Amino acid sequence: MAVEALGAGVVVSNRPQRDGRWLWVLPPLLLIAVLVVYPLVLVAVESAPAWGEVIGSAEFRNALLRTVQIAVSSTAGCLAVGTFLAVVISFVPFPGARLVAGLVDTMLALPSFLVALSFTFIYGSTGILRAGGFLTSPWAVVLAEITFYTPFVMRPLLAAMSRLPRAQLDVAASLGAGPWRVLRQVVLPEVRPALLAGGSLTLLLTLNEFGIVLFLGAKGTTTLPMLVHTKGIVMFDYPGACVIAVVQIALSLGLYAVLRMALGGRRARLD
């Protein structure tokens, strides 16, 4: 709405202002188109000739199943370990609790392959524990991902637990509720949104994890990201690698959309 001066009075006009502010939208749209949309279109076009061969292969089906198994197992482990550690740090007073919470933040800044490297010094054939073939098993990948991604669950839980009213916990305890009942009926329901958010992020990250799987080189642990690397870098099968990359992207975006709808529906019910 524009204001126009007319003689001695002021007239309000309904004509929209043409100040060119819409031009500021073009640079970010152009940047997204060049850096994101264009490469994705190229991958999709390159994958066209190889869809039938790749999707019908047992190698692809096994990699897809292994990817989902590792992601779900790692996320479940992160939820269990992260919830336990967050409860201990938040409600069990012990010396060094603040230091431990700070280390959680530090872990978020480290690359994932460092965890895999440390596993070689602990479980490798010349490591501290010398755990035989454990390092080359899928369980080593799951344990490494739990070790690395647990802070992604702990961080939102610690923030949510720090905002819990202590009076609410004291009232529950004064009414005769034991620690486990307070945890189950008071604490966990209050921090469930943070738990769901951390678990959702962890599931998406573990679904696309590449560094840990590559560094450990576990036998029979070929995930979709590893299969993309093998076909594209080792075998120079670029159309096949593009097919798997498109499937990986679709899987991640589909899971993200489902999680967003689930969290959004829960938020709407609470409102």
C-alpha positions in Angstrom: 0.0 0.0 0.0 1.5 3.3 -1.1 0.9 6.8 0.3 0.7 9.6 -2.3 0.7 13.4 -1.6 -2.1 15.2 -3.5 -2.4 18.9 -3.0 -2.7 19.7 0.7 -4.1 16.3 1.5 -2.8 12.7 1.7 -4.3 10.0 -0.4 -3.8 6.3 0.4 -3.4 4.2 -2.7 -3.9 0.5 -3.0 -1.2 0.1 -5.6 1.6 -2.2 -4.5 5.0 -0.6 -4.0 7.5 -1.4 -6.7 10.7 -1.2 -4.7 12.5 -4.2 -6.3 12.8 -6.1 -3.1 11.8 -9.3 -4.9 15.1 -9.2 -6.7 16.8 -10.2 -3.5 15.2 -13.6 -3.8 17.0 -14.4 -7.0 20.6 -14.8 -5.7 19.8 -17.5 -3.1 17.5 -19.3 -5.6 20.2 -19.2 -8.2 22.8 -20.5 -5.7 20.5 -23.4 -4.7 19.8 -24.2 -8.4 23.5 -24.3 -9.3 24.9 -26.1 -6.1 22.0 -28.5 -5.3 19.4 -28.9 -8.0 21.7 -29.1 -11.1 24.0 -31.8 -9.6 20.9 -33.9 -8.5 19.4 -33.6 -12.0 22.7 -34.8 -13.5 22.8 -37.8 -11.2 19.2 -38.7 -12.0 19.9 -38.4 -15.8 23.1 -40.5 -15.5 21.2 -43.2 -13.6 18.6 -43.7 -16.3 20.2 -46.6 -18.2 21.0 -48.8 -15.2 17.9 -48.9 -13.1 16.7 -52.3 -14.0 20.1 -54.0 -13.6 20.9 -52.4 -10.3 17.5 -52.6 -8.6 17.1 -56.3 -9.6 20.5 -57.3 -8.2 21.0 -59.2 -4.9 23.9 -56.9 -4.1 21.7 -53.9 -4.0 19.0 -55.6 -1.9 21.5 -56.9 0.6 23.1 -53.4 0.9 19.7 -51.8 1.4 18.8 -54.3 4.1 22.1 -54.0 5.8 21.9 -50.1 5.7 18.5 -50.2 7.5 19.6 -52.8 10.0 22.7 -50.9 11.0 20.8 -47.5 11.2 17.9 -48.9 13.3 20.3 -50.9 15.6 22.6 -47.9 16.1 19.7 -45.5 16.7 18.2 -47.9 19.3 21.5 -48.1 21.1 22.0 -44.3 21.0 18.6 -43.8 22.5 19.2 -46.3 25.3 22.8 -45.1 26.2 22.0 -41.4 25.6 18.9 -41.5 27.9 20.8 -43.3 30.7 23.8 -40.9 30.6 21.5 -37.8 30.4 19.6 -39.0 33.4 22.8 -39.7 35.4 24.3 -36.3 34.5 21.1 -34.4 35.2 19.9 -36.0 38.4 22.7 -37.9 40.0 25.2 -35.5 41.6 28.8 -36.5 41.1 32.1 -34.7 40.8 32.9 -33.8 37.2 29.3 -33.8 35.9 29.9 -30.4 34.2 33.1 -31.7 32.6 31.3 -34.7 31.2 28.6 -32.5 29.8 31.3 -30.4 28.1 32.9 -33.5 26.6 29.5 -34.3 25.1 29.6 -31.0 23.2 33.2 -31.7 22.1 32.2 -35.1 20.6 29.8 -33.3 18.3 32.7 -31.5 16.6 34.9 -34.6 15.9 34.9 -36.5 12.6 33.4 -40.0 12.7 36.5 -41.7 11.4 38.4 -40.9 14.6 36.0 -43.3 16.5 36.8 -46.0 13.9 40.5 -45.3 14.3 40.3 -45.6 18.1 38.5 -49.0 17.7 41.5 -50.4 15.8 43.7 -49.6 18.8 41.2 -51.2 21.2 39.7 -54.2 19.3 42.3 -54.7 16.5 44.6 -57.7 16.2 47.4 -55.7 17.8 45.0 -53.7 20.0 44.4 -53.6 23.8 41.6 -56.2 23.8 42.5 -58.1 20.7 38.9 -59.1 20.2 39.5 -61.5 17.3 37.2 -60.8 14.4 34.9 -58.4 16.2 36.5 -55.4 14.4 35.5 -56.7 11.0 31.9 -57.6 12.0 28.8 -55.5 11.5 28.5 -55.3 15.3 31.7 -53.2 15.4 30.1 -50.7 13.0 27.0 -50.5 15.2 29.1 -50.0 18.4 31.2 -47.4 16.7 28.1 -45.5 15.5 26.6 -45.7 19.0 29.8 -44.3 20.4 29.9 -41.4 17.9 26.2 -40.5 17.6 25.1 -40.9 21.3 25.9 -37.2 22.0 23.3 -36.3 19.3 20.7 -37.8 21.6 22.2 -36.6 24.9 22.4 -32.9 23.9 18.7 -32.3 23.4 17.9 -34.5 26.4 20.2 -32.6 28.7 18.7 -29.3 27.6 15.1 -30.6 28.2 16.0 -32.1 31.6 17.6 -28.9 32.7 14.2 -27.2 32.2 12.2 -29.7 34.3 10.7 -28.0 37.4 12.4 -29.5 40.4 9.2 -28.9 42.4 7.4 -31.4 40.2 10.0 -34.1 40.9 9.9 -33.3 44.6 6.1 -33.5 44.8 6.2 -36.9 43.0 8.8 -38.2 45.4 6.9 -36.8 48.5 3.8 -38.8 47.3 5.8 -42.0 47.6 7.0 -42.5 44.0 10.4 -44.2 43.8 13.1 -43.1 41.5 12.2 -45.5 38.7 8.5 -44.4 38.8 9.4 -40.7 38.8 11.7 -41.4 35.8 9.0 -43.4 34.0 5.9 -41.3 34.8 7.3 -37.7 35.2 10.7 -37.3 33.5 10.4 -39.4 30.3 7.0 -38.0 29.3 8.3 -34.4 29.7 11.4 -35.0 27.6 9.8 -37.2 25.0 9.9 -34.5 22.3 13.6 -34.0 22.8 14.1 -37.8 22.7 12.1 -38.1 19.4 14.1 -35.2 17.9 17.5 -36.7 18.9 16.5 -40.1 17.7 15.2 -38.8 14.4 18.4 -36.9 13.7 20.5 -40.0 14.7 18.5 -42.3 12.4 19.0 -40.0 9.5 22.8 -39.6 10.2 23.4 -43.3 10.6 21.4 -44.1 7.5 24.0 -42.1 5.5 27.1 -42.9 7.5 30.1 -43.7 5.3 33.4 -42.9 7.2 33.0 -45.5 10.0 32.0 -48.3 7.6 34.8 -47.5 5.2 37.5 -47.2 7.9 36.5 -50.4 9.7 36.2 -52.3 6.5 33.8 -54.8 8.1 33.3 -58.0 6.2 29.8 -58.4 4.7 28.9 -54.8 5.8 28.2 -53.2 2.5 25.8 -50.3 3.0 24.3 -48.1 0.3 26.9 -45.3 0.8 29.7 -48.0 0.6 28.1 -49.4 -2.6 28.1 -46.0 -4.2 31.8 -45.6 -3.4 32.6 -49.1 -4.7 30.7 -48.7 -8.0 31.7 -45.2 -8.7 35.4 -45.1 -7.4 36.5 -48.7 -7.6 34.6 -50.2 -10.5 34.0 -46.9 -12.5 30.3 -47.9 -12.9 29.0 -44.4 -12.8 25.4 -45.2 -13.9 25.1 -47.9 -11.3 26.5 -45.6 -8.6 24.0 -42.9 -9.6 21.1 -45.3 -9.3 22.1 -46.2 -5.7 22.7 -42.5 -4.9 19.2 -41.6 -6.1 17.8 -44.4 -4.0 19.8 -43.1 -1.0 18.5 -39.6 -1.5 14.9 -40.7 -1.9 15.2 -42.9 1.2 16.6 -40.1 3.3 14.1 -37.5 2.1 11.2 -39.9 2.6 12.3 -40.7 6.1 12.8 -37.0 6.8 9.3 -36.2 5.6 7.7 -39.0 7.7 9.6 -37.9 10.8 8.6 -34.3 10.2 4.9 -35.3 9.8 5.1 -37.4 12.9 6.7 -34.7 15.1 4.4 -32.1 13.6 1.3 -34.1 14.3 2.4 -34.7 17.9 3.1 -31.0 18.3 -0.4 -30.1 17.0 -2.0 -32.6 19.4 -0.1 -31.0 22.3 -1.2 -27.5 21.2 
